[in-house]
Amino acid sequence: MNPIEQKTAVSADEGIVFGRRINRETLIEKEKGVLIIAPESPSGQEKALEIKKKFESIGIPAALSMNPDHNALLNADRPVVLLGNLADSRCVKYLYYKLMCTVDKSYPGKEGYVIRTMPDPFATGYNVIHIGYSDEEGLSLGVKEFTENIKLPLPFFNRVSCKHNPYDLHVLERIKKTPLPEKIELTPSIHTSFWYMKGFVYYITGDESCLPGFWEGWQRIIDISKKNPALISGTHLYFTQHVEIWWMLESAGLIPDDLRGPIEECIFRWAESPEGIGYAAHHLGRDLPSHNHTMFCGVSLMYIADFFGKYYPSLNQPKEWAKATRRIFESFDNGGWKPYCDDSSYSNQVTLPLVCVYSIFQDDHTFLNTSGKIAAAWIKAMIGQNGIVPSYGDGTTKDPFPTVVTRLLSHYYEDGELRWLHDRIYKPGEYAPDINSWRLFDSGVKPVYPAAPMKINAFPLDRRFYDIWDKNEAEGVRMSVMRPDGPYEQCFDKLSIRTGWDEIEDDFLLIDGLGSNGIHAYNDAMGILDYTSKGIVWLVEENCYRFPEPEHLSMITIARSGYAADIPGYALMEEQKELAPDHLYVRLRLKNYNRCDWVREIHFIKGVCVVFHDTVIPHEDGEYVIQGRFRTPARARLDGYVMKSIRKNPKGEEYELRLSGCSSMDYIVDLEEVPYGDVLFKYGGMHEETSMFNHFNESVETGQKMWQRRYNEKDITVTAMVTRVSGYLKKGEIVSLTHKVHPARPQDEDIAIEECPEGFLLSAYGKQYRCPTAYAFKNEGVPVTESKAVACMESPNTVYTFDRDITGIYPVDKDLLLLTLQDGRLVFLSDRKPLWEKELGESIHTVDIIKEENMILVGYGPNKLLALDFSGKALWEAKTRRIPTLFDSWEYEYPCIVKVRHFKEKESTYIVAGCGDNQLRVYNLKGEPISDTYVYATVPDVIEFLDIDKDGEIEILAAGSKTTSAGAFRAFKKDGSLVRLISVGIWLSTICSHEIAEDEGRILFACGMNYAKNFKMISVEEGTQKLLFEKILGGTVTAACFNEDRSLIAVGTSKGFVLVFDRNGNDIWNLGVNDIVDAIYCKDGNWTVIGKGGRILVVGPDKSI
């Protein structure tokens, strides 16, 4: 009879009884005694012998085995005492790979030790007592404590001595203090609170003060599970962290007896829910990798299947869960290495860690033994010169380094170069616990300075991403939009040009070869991801998930007759060569990009400069707007037509970026400053006391710290130099844009560039560099800057001058006007004079006028809604209090009122406020709240009113024009109930312009968005949504307007085009207006076009101006 009695405690609806009964004390049969498993090290074997003698001294037989493989654990016929860590014991390595211990050369650290009783960890019926350590002092201390407590039965051991914790103590203390989420339903989320990590902190420190809040959180989850086995939407993604920590604690017998059964039942029910095995079924194809969401689900099912398969062997469900997990990771077990997510964060810091965790858990480690080695080489090729991964796609400096992957792979492959890269960024005491990084994988691999890199490394494309088009074209479209237009041998994943590994003395350039279709990355093939020289990162992508448009990439964009097009996903390498030891040349091509070829020739001269010679070759006649963008992670200025930015490298040496361009035709030069820090490093609740205890606060702190570390800049800003050419081009008429990026000392002379027969000639620092080009270099264009001032063609009746910018103009009545000023002032004007001013002292975000009530509504400050009468007298003021949401990062830092509107229904008037905390709030005319409702991951600054379901009641339509996870209108009743979702755009689409019209019983939605298929006409009729047509237009669609009879729709774009379509989407005409279109109005068949620069055009039906 096994000494561990398997009993049950909790009954489930499925007829299964959960809650395995464990014996924490280790019972020893005197006839069999114990098995002592010694590590490889002589000192460990000596201590194992010491333990053996102690047992024998009290009459207990003790067998000794010297570092056997893991089968000694799986086939144990008696209790086991196991000594060792990841580095010196094959059995401990097995436990480590299974996430059943975390003991290695870093944890528990100097002189530290861990003694844990593992109750029947392999369903053999016998306990395993593990004595773990990092060094010989810890070994001696651990064995001493264990031998002092040897008696019959052996007591339960949960002893942690960790005086030199390798984890970040600041983070651990923060986790200990973390409160549970205010809203119970947010408890399963990992984003709203670190409470779930308290279990891990207890596991590695033994600090029991963590436990009350941890068990309370689990009790909440259990209670939620009784009503909804899936818990909340998104637990396919969030539950992995809960499962992993439960798994570690369960393996060590640390789950309380009264919670073991309920937690088991909760986990089982989740596995069987739509968020568990139901979500795992979403991965049906096997030709490409799974999305990371599916992988999270697969890893959760992996642990759950192992647990229930061991302890409930009669169940069939664990077999199905394990099968689903294998299917999810099948591509990586069959030679694949490239993640589906193609950015600098989710690829190597989410997806690949999940793959590695899966593979290390499997007994055969297939991926790690095969294609994992390619992934390791890929990471080395991408790492920036300062040791941080260049930010591209949804990746940012919040996720600066592939920590988990470099730790795990450096251990598994004994790769000292990977360990050197890791140790440049992180040192013991700086390790932060997080998903997949509970283990440090320190087996003693010594860091090794990397060997000299291949100077030009066009890293090969994972073959699956090329072959997918012949196997499953629909999957290919979803992945990269367009079929490769060249042989596999010319395609590449990343182009890495590196002269060495010295941060200051060597140069580095990284170019993307594969453009992804919104899978946490964007169509940036041939875009610049990083250029580093003199120890300073000068060029970046840095667009993240808030700036997905092609106009936020360091690349060429092409609009033709107002239209954009899908950007091809596969760049082709046409030529690469070393012209001199420090002078490298490559030629890349992107074929059939909006009916053009774009050729990028690069001359890379170490320590001098890099030149990008871009050539666009039209395949069709048309009106073209071609823009080249180069983004730098700092503030910059225009000195003439040269972008300049003063920076310092880590040594404190000052250099200046001198970025200049020239073209074969006249061109416009401008700078665009992107408020990167304001958007990326602010989030909902960040000023609240509890904000320090959630995922976003931690990531923002990391991101800010790493921004400064990577760029040596505190100011989190990105500035883009934009060079634009426009005009009518004939087929084959070549246009070139050439940009010279010169990192110079302030006293250095400029680098001269001039034509020569083979291309161009650079003169720099007393040397000349001949730079051959396949396409001619021409410096014939004349640079100009856009004039922001436009003459007024008619004399105004009245002129008012204010000491601050006017931020809003609101007509009140025929002779009355309300202005808002930049300093938070309201000014009420008649046609002759100001009537009154009111200083609010805080920024004004939105205004609405309720004329019938003589009421002015003002949303201002961090959370205020003010009502005034027409004399300026305050009627009431309401203040919003933030309501926490599932995704703090989609909120503004304050619950400010960003949009206020009103509607009338059944003789009552209602006020609707869209707020920065993703809430839509409804008030009565007294400012009393009626309802609030969550608008999913959206700051609702677009509000419309419509009886969309034809029930006689008004619905409130809400959408986001600036901050939203996907373009959509959501229709709510005034009580907050959701009526319907009108989905318009894809991930990160924002509704930048719109027109809504009723027509013959149906409702027409004309929606302009920021990227991809960025203009759509949709109809809703009798509850059915139908797409009438869609367009891919150049830039952002900034304006939309129907004509009077709704037969035509005019749209304007940020590229300066106005296009008119009929209701079937047929082109009527298009017109270039050489200005960002701000608004369009129609009257008497004429279109009034207002440009952002101040130009106003009236265009007739025949396109005449």
N, C-alpha and C positions, 0 to 999 in steps of 0.2 A: 504494500500500500504506500502510495506517495505520501511523504510527510506534509506536503501542502495540500490542504483540503479544498477542492473546487466546489464552492457553494454559490448560490445566487441570491440576489437581494431585491431586485426591482423588476416588476412585470411590465411589459410593453404591450401596446394594442396588437402588435403583430404576433403575439403569443410567445415572444422570446422573453426570457427572464435574464436581466442584466445585473452586473455587479459581482465580478469574481471576488471570492473571498481569499485574502492573502494572509500568510503568516509572516509578520515582520521579524519575529524571533526565528532564528535558524535552528531547526531541529536536526540533530545528528544521530544517526543509527550507529551504535557502538561497533556493530559488526563491519560496517562499511567505512565509517569515519569520514574524512574529508579529502578532497583533492586540492593540492596547492599548485597553482600554475605560476612558475617563475618567469621573469622576463629574460631578455637576451643578455643583459649586462651582468658581469661578474658580481657586482655589488648587490644587484637585485636577487641573484641566485643565492648569494650568501644570506640575505635577509629572509628569503623563502625557506632556507634550511633552518634558520632560527625559529620561524613560525612552526615548522614541522616539529621541531624538538619540543616546543611549548605544548602543542597538542598531545604529543606522545607522553609528556610528563604528567598529564591528567588522564591517561588511559585511552586516548582517542587515536585510532590509526590514522596516519596521514601519508597519502601518496604524493610524490613530488614529480611534476612534469616540467621539463625545461623548454619553455617557449614553443608549445605545440601550435598548430593552426586552430582555427575557430571551431573545428569539429569537436574539439575537447569540450566546448561549451554546449554545443547542440546535442551531444550524445552523453552528457553527464549522467551518472547513476548515483551521485551523492552530492552534497553541497560542495561548492567551489570557493576557494580563496584565491583571488586573482591579483597579482602585483603587476604594475607597469603603467606606461603611457603610450601615446601614439607612436613614439619613436622607438621603443624598445620591446614591445610586446605584440605579437601577431593577434592574440585574442583581444587585447585592448583596442588594437587597430580596428578589429571587426566591430566591437561595441561603438567605437568612435564613428565609423562609417555609417552605422545604424542610428546615430544620434542618441545613443544610450549612455554616453559619457562625453565629457568635453576636456579630458585631461591630456595635455601635451606639454611641450617644452616651455610654453608661456603661461598656461594656467594649470595649477594654482599658483605658479610663480615661485620665486626664490623662497626656499625653506617651507613652502606650502605643501599641504597634503589634503587629500579627500579620502574618507572611508565611507563607503555606501553599501548598504544591503540592498540588493536588487531581488525582489521577491519573484522567484520563478520566471526569469526573463525570457526563457525559451520554451515554456510549457513542458519542461521535463519533470516538473514536480519538485525541483530543488532550487534553493536560493544560491545566488552568487554574491560574495562579498568582495568588492573591489577596493584595493588600496592604491590610490593614484598619487602622483607627484610629478614635479618638473625637474628636480635636481636631487642629488644624493642626500642633502640635508633633509629635504622633505621626505625622502624615502625612509631615512632613519627615524625621523619623528613620527611618521605615520605608522610604521611597524611597531615602534615602541608603544604607542597608544593602543594599537590593536592587541598586541600580546598581553598588555596589562588587563584587558577586558575579556580574555578568552575564558569561557566557562560554559556550562551546559544549562539550558540551550544558549547559543550565542545571542547576545542582545541585538536589538535593531540598531544599526549604525547609520547615522546621518551626520557625520562630522566633517566640517569644512574649516580648514585653517588656511587663510589666504591673506597674508600680511602685505604682499606686494601684488595687488590685483592689476592685471594687464588691461582691464577694461577701464574706460574713462570714468573716474570716480565722480566727476561732476554730473555726468549723465546718469549714473547709478543713483546718486542722491536725488536727482530730479524725478526719476522714476518712482522712488520710494514715496515721494510726497504727492504723487499724481492722484487727483480725485477721480471718481467715476464721472462719466458724462452726466450733465444735468438732465438730459432727456433719456429716459430708460431705453427707448427704442434705438438710440445711437450706440448702446453698449457693445454690440457685436462689431462695430466698425473699428478699424485700427487707426483711423485718421483723427478721431476726436479726442482720444486720450491714450496715454501710455499705460493705463492700468494693467493691461494684460501682460506687460513685461515684468510686473512685480513678481510673478511666478518664477521667471528666469533669474531675477536678482536674488530671490530667496535660494534658488538652486545653486548659484555660484558663490553666495556669501554666507548662507545659513541664517540670515537676518530674518527672524520670524515677524518683525514688525510689518513686513510687506504683506503678510498673509490675510489679515481681515478684509482689506479692500479687494484683494485678488479673489478670494472665495465669494465675496459679495457680488463681484462682477460675474462670476460663473453662475451664481444663483439667478441673477437676472437673465442670463442667456438660457438657462434651463426653463425659467418661467416663460420666456418668449417662445421657446421651442414647443411648449405644450399647445400653443395656439397656432404656430406656424413653423413646421420643421425646417424650412429654409431660413428661418430667423428674420432676415431683412434682405432686400434686394442687394446683390453685390457680394454676398458671402462666398460665392465661388472664388472671389479674389481675396477676401479678408480672413477667411477661416483658417488658412494655412498657419498663420502665426499662433492662433489659439491651439490648433491641433499639435504643432511642434512642441509647444511648451507643456501642454497636457502629456504628450508622449514622453518627454524627459522626466517629468514628475511622476508619472505612472510607472515608468521603468524603475524608479528609485523608491517606490512605495510611499510616496509623499502625498497622495490624494487622500483626504479624510474618508473614513469608511462610510459615513452617511452621505457623501457626495459622489462616491465612486460609481454607484449604479445609475443615479440620475445623469451624471456626465456621460457615461457610456451610452445611455439611451438617447440623449441629446445628439451625440456625435453620430450614432447609427442612423437616427432619423434624418439628420442633415445629409448624410451620405446617400440616402435613398431619395432625397428631395430634388426639385428642379434645379437647385443651386449646386447639387452634388453630382451624382451620376447623370442626372438630367442635363446639366450643363456640359459635362464631359462629352456627351454624345454630339455636341456641336462640332467637334472636330471629326469630320467625315473623310476629308481628303488625306491622302498619304504622300502626296507629291511635294508638299511644302511643309515647313515646320508649323506647329501650332502657334496660335497667339499666346502671349504670356498669361492672359486671363485663364485660358484653358489649362495651361501648365500649372498655375497655382492650384487649380482644382485637382489636377492629376497628382500633385505632390501630397495634398491632403488625403486623397483616396489611397495613395500608396501606404501611408502610415496606418490609416484606419483599416485597410485590407489586411495588413500584416498583423495588427492587433486582434481583430475578430477572427482571422483565419487561424491564429494560434490558440486562442482561448475559447472559441466557439466553432470547433471544426465541422459541426454538422450543418452550418449555414452555407447556403450557396452564394449569397450576396457578395461576400469578400472576393470570391473568384471573379465575379463580374467587375468589381471595382479595380482589381489588379489588372484585369484584361484591358479596361479602359485606360488605365495609366500607361500601360505598354503601348497602346495605340497612339496616345498623345505624344509620346516621345519617340515614336517609331523612326521618324526621319533621321534623328541623331544616332540611333542604333544601326542605321544603314548607310553610314558614310557622310551624312550632312554635318555641317559645322556652323553654318550661318543662321543667326536668329531671324525670325520673321520681322520683328521690330528692328528698324534700321536706323537707330539714332545713337547718340553717345552715352545714353543712360539705360534705357530699357533693353538695349541689345546685350551689353556686356555687364550690366549691374542688376538686371532683373531676369531676363530670359536665360542667358548662359549660366548664371548661378543656379537657376531652377534645374537646368539640364544636368549640371554637375552634381547637384544634390540628389537628383534621381539616379544618376549613373553610379555615384559612390555608394548608394544604398543597395543597388543591385549586386548580386554576388559575382556576376561576370564583368561588370564595369565596362561594357562594350564601347560606349562612346569615348571614355577616357583612354581605352587601350587602342583606339583607332583615330577617328577624326578630331578628337579633342586636341591633339597636337597641332593641328592646323589653326584651331581657335587661339591657341597660345601664341603662335607666330603672328596671327592677325592683330592681337592686342599689342604686341611689341611694335608692330609697324605703325600703329595709330597713336601710341602714347606721345604726348607733346614733349617739346624739348625741356620743359620745366617739370616733367613727370606727371602732369595732369592731362586727362583726356580732353582734346578740343571739344567744345560744346557744339553739337549740331542736332538738328531735329528737335525733339522734345527734351533733349538733354541739356543741362545747364551746369553751372558751377555748384549747384546744390548736390550734384552727383558727380564728383570730380574724378573718381578713380574706381576701377573694377576690383574692389577690395577682395570680395569673396573668391572671385575667379583666380586672381593672382596668388592668393594664399593656398587655395586648394590645388591648383595646377603646379605651383612651385614645389609643393610637397609631393604630389603624385609623380611628377616627372623628375624630381630632384633637380629642378631648374633654378640655379643660382641667379641667373639674369632676371627672371621674373621676381625673385625674392628681393633683388636689389631695387627694382622698380617699385615694389611695394614699400620697402623700408625707406625710400626717399620721401614718401608721403606720410606714413604712419609709424609711430614708435610705440613700444609698450607703454600702457597708461593712457593711450589716445584711442583705443579701440572702442567703438560704440556698438553695443548689441543691437541687432535688428534682424529682420527677416533674412534667413539663410546665413546670418553671420554670428550665430551663437557659438560656433566653433572657430578657432583661430588657425587650425591646421599647421601648427608649428612643430615640425618633426626634426628641427635642427639644421635645415638646409641653409648653408652659408650664402650670403649675398655675393654675387660676382659681377663686377663691372662688365657691361655688355661688350661683345666683340664689335669690331668695326661693321657698321651696317652696310647693306647694299645701297649705293648712292641713289639709284632710281629703282624703286620697288613698286611695280604695278601688281598689287596683290591679287592673285587670281580670284575670279568669281566662283562661288559655290555652284557647281555644275547644275544643281537642282533649280537654281534661279534662272538659268538659261533654258533648260530643257522643258520647263513647265509649260511653255507656249505650245509645244507639240503634244503634251500629255493632257493638259486641261487649260484651254485658253481662257475660260472664265476666271480661273484662279490667277492666271497671268495678268489679266486686266486689273484684278483687285490688288495685285501686288505692285505692279509697276506700269500700268496703263497701256504701254505700247510694246509691241514685239521688238526684240533686238534687230537692229538693221546692219548686222555684220557678223562675222564668224566668232565663235566662242573665244578663240585664241586672242582676239583683239579686245574683248571685254575685260573689265577688271572691277574689283570691289572698291579698293582705295588706291590712290597713287600717293606714295610716300617718298619724298625726296629729303634725304638727311645726310649731312656731311660728317656727322659724328654725334657723340652723346654729351659733349660738354655744353652746359646750359648757356654759357656766355659766348664761347668762341665758335660754336657750330651753328648752322642754320637748318631750318626745317620748313617744309611746305607739305600740306596735306590737301588733296583734291578728292572729291567724291566721284566714284565711278558708277554708282548705282543709285538711281533716284527712285524712292519708294512713294507709294500712293497714299500717304496719310496714315501709315502704320507706325505711329509715333515718329514719323519722319516725312519729309516732303520732297517734291520732285526737284532735286538739287544736283542732278548729274552734271559734272564738270564745274560745280561750284567750289569756291575756296573755303576750306574748313579751318585752316590755320597757316599763318606765315610768321615765323619767329626768326629774329636775327638780333644780335647784340644782347641777348638775354631778355628781349622784349617781344611779346606777342603783338604783332602789328595788324594783322588781318584775321577776321573771324567770320563764322556764320552767326552764332549766338542768336537764334530766332526763337527757340523754345515753343511751347504749345500755345502761346498767346499771339504769335506773329507767324502764322503758317503761309502767308502769301509769298509768291515768288519774289515780290518786291522787298522782302526781308531776307534775301539771300545774297551772297557775294558772287553774282553771276550776271549773265546777259538775259534780258527779257525782250521778247519780240511781240509786238501787236501789229496786226495787218488789217487795214480797213475797219478798225475798231474791235476786231476779234483777237482773242488769244487762242491758245490751243494747248492740249495736253503736252507737257514737256516730256520728250522721250526719256526713258529710264536707264538706257544703256549707253554710256560714253564709250568711244572706241579709241584705242591707242594706235596711232598711225606711225609714229616714229619716236624713238628715244635714243639719245646718244650723249656721250661725254665729249664736249668740244675741247675742253682742257681740264686739268684736275679739279679746278674750282668753278668750271663753267659747264653747266648741264642744260640740255635742251630736250623738250618733249613737244609733240604735236598731237592734239586730241580733236576728235570730231563728234558732234551730236547731229545725226542725220534727221532730216524731215521734221524740223522744229518749226511749226507754224508755216509750212511750205518753204522753209529755208534750211540750209546747212549752216551750223555755227562751228567754226574752227577756232580752237584756242591754242596758240603757240606760246610757250613759256621759255624764257631765258632766265635761268637761275644762277646768279653769280655770288658765290660765298663771300660774305662780309661786305658786299657792295650794294646789290639791289636785286629785285626780281622784276621782270617786264612781262606783262600779259598783252599779247598781240591777238586781238579777237577780230575775226572776219566773219561777216554774215553774207551769205550768197542766196538771194531770193530765187525760188523756182517758179514764181508767178509774179506778174505785175501787181502793184497795189500801193496803197497809202500806208507807209510803215512808220512805226514809232519803236526805236531800238534804244534800250537803256542798259548801261553798264553800271553795276553797283559794287562798291568796295567798302566793307564795314570794318571799323576799328573800334575796339572796346574802351573808348575814352571820349572826352569832349574834344572837338576840333574846330578849326576856323578856316575860312577861305582867305588866302592871301593871293589876291588876283584870281587865278584859276587853279591854284595849288592848295590842296587840303594839307593843313599843318597841325601837328599835335605834339606837344612836348611831353616826354615820358622819362622815367628813370628805370634802370634795370636793378636787379637785386644787389648789385654792388654800389648803388647810388649814383652810377654814371648817367649823365643826362644825354638823351638823344632826341632828335626831332624827326617825326614822320613827314616826309615830303612826297605827297602822292599827286602826280600830275597826269593829265591825259591829253591825247591829240586824236584827230580823226581825219578821214579822207573827205568828209563834208562838214559843213558848219554844225556846231554842236553847242548845247547848253550845259553849263556846269552848275550844280547846286549841292547843298548839304541838307541831309535829313537827320535830325536828332531824335533818337528813339528813347522814350522814357522807360527804359528797360527795368530799372530798379523799382520804379513806382508800380509797375504792373506785376513783376515777378516776385518781389520781396515784400509785398504787403498782402494781408489776408484777413479774413473775418475774425474778429475777436482778439487781434494781436495786441490791443491795449488793455485787455482784461487780465486780471491776475491769474486766471487759470490757463491762459494761452500758452504759458511756458511748458505745459504738460502735454502738448500734442505733437503730432508728426510734423505739422507745417512749421511750427515754431522752431523745431530742431533743424528742419531742412533749410529754413531761412537763415538761421544762425550759421549753419555750415556753408550755405551759398555765399553769404556776405564775406565770411572769413576766407573762403577759397577764391572768391573774386579778387580780393586784395592779394592773395598769395600767387594767383596765376598771372594777374595783370599788373601787380604792384600799383594799384589804383584803388582809392577808397570810393570814389564817385562811380556809381554803377550806371553807366551810360554807354550807349552804342551810337556812333555817328557814321552815317553812310555818305560817301561821295557818289553822286549820281551824274553820269554823263549821258546826255540824251541827244540822239539825232532823229530827225523826222523828215519825211518827204515822200514823194512818189518815186518808186523804184521799179525799174523794168526787170524782167527775168534775166538773171545772170549778172546784174549790175552790182558789183562788189562794194560793200561798205566795211571800213575797218575802224575799230576803236583800239587805241594802244595806251596802256597805262604803265607808268614807271613808279615803282614803290621803292623809295630811297630812305632807309634809316640812316640819318646823318648826325654827326656831332654839330652843335649849333654853329660852329665856326667853319664847317666844311662848305666848299663850293658845290653848287648844283651839278648834277650829272647831265652832260649834254647828250642829246640824241639827234641824229641826223640820218637822212637817207643814204644808202650806199647800194651798189648794184645787186648784192646778194640779199639785202634786207635793210638793216639799220646798223649804225655805228654808235657805240656808247663811249664817251670820254669821261673817265672817273679816276681821281687820285693819281693822275699822271700816267695812266694806262689807257689803251684803247681796246675795246672788245667788239669784234665783228660778230654780228648776230644774224645769221641767215634765216630767212623766212620762206615758207612755201607760198605764201600770199603776200603781195607787195605791201610794204609799209609806206603810207602816204600821210604827210603832215600838211594837208592842203586846206583843212577846215579852219574856220574862224570861230573862236570861242565867244559866247555871249552869256550874259546872265539875264534871267527873267526880271522884267520891271514889275514891281508890285504896285506902282501907282498908275491909275487909269484916270484920264481926264474926264470930268463930268460934262456931258454934251449939252445939258440944259442947266440954267441957273436955278439954284434952289430958292424957295420962298424964304426959308428961315435956316440959319446955321447955328447950332449949339456946339460949344466946345467944353470938354470936361478934362479934368486932370488925371483921369484913369480911363483905361480902355472900356468901351461898351461891350458887354458880354451877351446882351439880349435886348431885343426890341419887341414889344407886345402891344398890338393895337387894342385899345379898350373900347372906344366909340369913335364916331366920325371925327371929332376934334381932340380926342384924348389918346395919349400914348404913355406906356410905362417902359422905362429903361432900367436895366440892371448894369451896374458898374463892377469892375474887377475887384474893388476894395470892399464889396458887400453893401453897396448903397443902392437904394431904390429911388428913382427920380420919376415923378408924375408930371407930364407935360401937357399943356394945351397947344393949340396951333400958334399961340403967340408967346407964351412964357411958361416957365416951370411953376407948377402949383405947390408942390411940396417935395421934400427929400426925407428919406429915412435911412439912418445908418444901422445896419444889422451887425456889422463888425466881423462877419464870417462870410465865407464864399457862398454865393447864391447858385444853386444847381438847376432850379426849374421854377417856372411860374405858370399859373393858370388863372384865367379871368372868368368868374361866374357873373355875367352881366346882369342877369335877372335878379340876382341877390345883392348887387353892388359889392361884390366880394372879390378880393385878390388873394390868391393862395401862393405862398412862397415856400419852397423847400430849400433850406439853407443849413450851413454848419454840419456837424457830424450826425445830427439826429432830429432836426427840428422842422416842423410844419407850422407855418404862421398864417393866420387869416387876418386880413385888413379890410376896412371899408375904403371907398374911393376917396375919402378925406385923409387916409393914412393912419386912421385910428386902429389899434390892435383889437381884434374881436376875441381871439383865443389863440393859444399855441399848444400844440401836441408834440410830445417827444417820443421817439421810438426807442425801444429796448431790444437789443439784438436777440434774435432767436437762433440758437446754434443749429447748424445744418451738417449734413453728412460730409460735405466737401468745403472746408474753410477757404481753400485757395480760389474758389469761384466767387467768393464774397469780396466786397470792398472792406477796407480796414474799419469803416464805421457803417452803421445801418442808416446812412443818409438817404434823404428823399431825392432821388435822381430824376423822377418824372411824376408830375401830379396832373390829373385830369378829372373831369366830372361828367356825370350823365344823369339824365332825368328819367324816372320810371314811376308811373302811377302817381303823379303829382308830387313825388319826393325826389330830391336831388341828393346824389351820393358822390363822395369824393374818393378817388382811387389814387393811391400813392405806390409807385414802384420804388423799392428800397435796396440799399447796398448789401443787405444780408439775405438777398434772394427772396425776399418776401413781397407779396402784393397785399397791401393793407387797404381796407375800406372803412371810411368814416362817414358820419352824418354831418349835416351843416353846422353842428355845434362842436365838431372836432372829437366826438365820442366814437371810439372804435366799434366797428360792427363785425369785422372778420379779419383774419390774416391767413395767408396760405403760401406754401412753399412753391416757388417756380424753379424746377429742377436745374441746378447748376447754372443759374442765369440771374444777372442783375436786370430786372425788367424795366428798361428805359424806353420801351416802345409799348404804348397802351392804346388800344382801339376798342370801340363799342359796337356790337352787332348782335342781332338775333340770329345766331348761326344755325340753331336747331329748329327755328320756326315754331317755338312754343309760346310766343307772345311775351317772353321775358328777354331782357338785354343780357348778353354775355360780355364779359371783359376779356379781351384778347391781349395777351402779354407776350413779349419777345425781348431779345437782347440785341442791341446794335453794337455794343462794345465788348461785353463780357458774357459769354454763353458757351456751353460745351458743344452745341449743335444748333443750326438754324431751325427754329420752329416757332409757331404760334400755339399757345395753350389757351383754351377758352374756359373761363371759370364763371360760375354764378357768383353773385355778390356775397353769398355765404361761404365762398371759398371752395366749393365742390367743383372738381374738374369735369367738364362736359366732353371735350375732345382735344386731341393733339393733332395739329396740322403740321406734319413734318415737311420741311422745305429743303434744308441743306444737310451737308455731311458734318462729320466731326470738325469742330472749330469754325463752322460757318456762322457768320453773324448777319443779322438782317440790317443792312446798312441803309437801305431805302425800300420803300414799299408804297403801293397804291392798292386800295381795296374798293371794289365797286360791285353793286348788285345789278344783275342783267338777266332779265327773262327767267326769274325764279332761281337763278344760281348766283353764287358769290365768286367773284374773280379776285385772286390774289396775285399781284405782280410784285415779285420780291427780288431785290438786288442784294447781292452778297459780296463777300470779300475775296473769294478765290474759288478755283475749280469751276464747276458749272454754276456760274455766279449770277445768272438771271433765269428765273423760272416764272412761268405763268401757270397757275393752278386754279382749278375750279372746285367748288364744293356744292353739291346738289343732292338734296334728300339724304344727307349724311355721308355721301360718297365723295371721296377726294380723287381728283383726276389731274394728271400732269398734261397740260395742253402743249407746252413746248419749253425747251431749255436751251441756253446759250452759254458758251465760254467766251467772255468778253475780256478785253485787255484791261488789267488793273482791277480796281474795286468799282462796283456799280454804285455810284453815289447819289443818283437821282432817278426817279421814275414818275411818269405822269400819263394818264389817259387823256385822249382828246374828248370833246364834249359828248359825242355819241358812243364812246367806248369802242370804236372800231379800230383805233390805233393806240399804240403805247410807245412813248418816247423814253429812252433811258440815256443817262450820262455817266461817264466813267472818269476815274482818276487819271487816265492816260490822255484825257482831253478829247474824247469822241462823244458825239451825240448820234444815236442810232434810233431809227423808227421802224417798228414792226407792225404787221397786222395781227389779228388775234390768232392766226394759225402759225405765227412765227416767221412769216415771209419777210425778207428785207424790203423795206420801202426806200430808204436812203440812209446814208451815214455822212457825217460831217466832222472834220477835225477842227476844234476851236482853240487849240493851243493853250488850254487852261484846264485845271481840274474843275469839273462840273459840280457845282454845289447844289443847284436846284433847277427844276424845269416846271414851267406853268404853261397852260394852254388856254387861249381865248380867241374866239372867232377863227379858229383853224390855224392860228399862228402860235409858234412855240417860243416862249421867253426863256432863254438860257442864262443862268447866273453863274459866273465863274468865281472860283475861290479868290482869285487875284483881283476881283473887282470888276471884271468885264461883264457887260450885259449885252446879249445879242437877241434880236427878235428874228426868228427864222420862219419864212413862209412855208406853206404846204409843198411848194415846189423846190424847197431847199435854198431859196434865195434869202440873202441876209438883208 
